[in-house]
Amino acid sequence: MLFRSHGNGWFPAAYSPLPILNPDDGLLDTKSPVSEAVVGKRSALLAQLDAGFGGKAADENVKAYNEFYETTFQLMKSTDLKAFDLSAEPAATRARYGKGKFGQGCLLARRLVEHGVRFVEVQFGGFDWHSDNFTKADEKLPILDQAYAALLADLEQRGLLESTLVVIATEFGRTPKIDDDAGRNHFPKAFSFALAGAGIKGGTVYGETDKTASNVITEKTTAADFNATIAAAMGLPHDQVVFSPTKRPFKIGGKTGKPIKEILA
């Protein structure tokens, strides 16, 4: 995952995300400064020191902490590390995605998907334009368009798009009216998401706003519907109750969410 601040939420600690802050750097600190023999001695000593406490504490987080060390050691020896190396990509491919962190992050996402990673998030912040909206849009939107188009084309060319769901999502929209600072403020009443790839009918537009994009006038969709649609596209039961480690019940589509059948293939 490429992100700044997100964690595993209500999922067990084993599902904590792996942060990559700079795609060009790949996965840092994967080479041990000491020999494998020394690493083995240290891990054995750690296991010995931890044995008493670990045996008494029936805590999933303690177990996950130890598993973190084990999986880290495995990854450091794994050939899967090559998935994080963007230098293996042709210069022309890297250029198609764009040279910035977001474009290269999308390229890294494609490489991770190729290597079997099941969930990747690439963040592209900086859209909170309360002033100077038009200048900032001219700067940011071409970066998004280029990387998104390159990712879809690349996935399709490699036969991965049919099994990969690509989602562009945001937390809310922006006011249709430009304010006195040439900005647009927070606006949750009407905004858009984009879905492409696995399970989605390409070229489909669902829902419509009025002429000023102030109100939804047809096919109003909730966040719960959106989540349920993603679940359906992935072959997951949107209305099945699942429990967090603390036994908190959840439904992927919430209490009322229903998949949008019109956009599902």
Steps between C-alpha positions, in 0.01 A plus 500: 500500500600858440358721769570744781276441795269199464518189715323167519185645659286226652691224325754292696855634524612244242316712240691818573609673178859519379591864430699608197549875527711539186450256210851569366648379829302180499486303824771637729721317750468158342870416527634405840817680614617173660541146371218248482667300778490801732137564411421138585670526841321823582158367403562184703597712803190713454282189491667370816452827688140530382399141569374555853293807426378372166372182658301685765354780289208375293491820298463505125707818476793334676471210257483741206812681626699176492356408161613840373862407572461161334342636183758781486785251505326295231449804280865604534599166346221492242528558126175697531709805593560554130138611468593823682786585262378756244843516340412169332236680292586640154548875491212536253260323737601718792453810288146394400393506863659838576813576696338609827427289808139435402580379150785283619279380785245377246778320314615339822138400567493318165822316588360397838178375342710294258672339798174404669443788743124510554449859614697812413412861578669794330422836656503829313421781739496875463151555356371715786475813286335770709681754283661527156297203375569536128878527525519200731267295280725567200793371705345190657245357258740425212712295743195298605377453144837384369568249776145361501491453123845337502401263778182381328675456166790316661275266697295423189808435286627252759166321537454623856215748465231230495609386845593839648248755627634857476321756718536879509337627817489811714339597831271774360451738209552874455247780488374576149525872571843666495557719808666842526845340525444306174463187712252218551407379847384167645182364342360154590169528309624406153830354379635214293698177525657298219515121475681304229611146434371181658124471510427850365330597171743733327368833376198499730381821667264457793315788662446862404506838670318821412662754266706659779613166650337604826255212548468140387184467291517136381645175640610647830772278646622479859844412631351170618381425144846580369664260746242231424572541126871453557425188701276362225762567233750307712261211551443574870160482672425863581237417760688232691574586864869476591654562841802704600754357749298674773182327374359817348259408217548649153340479159706609198201692369386624839140460606345634179761473225407316179720430195438721196405226255493736202879539500585138572595277211 
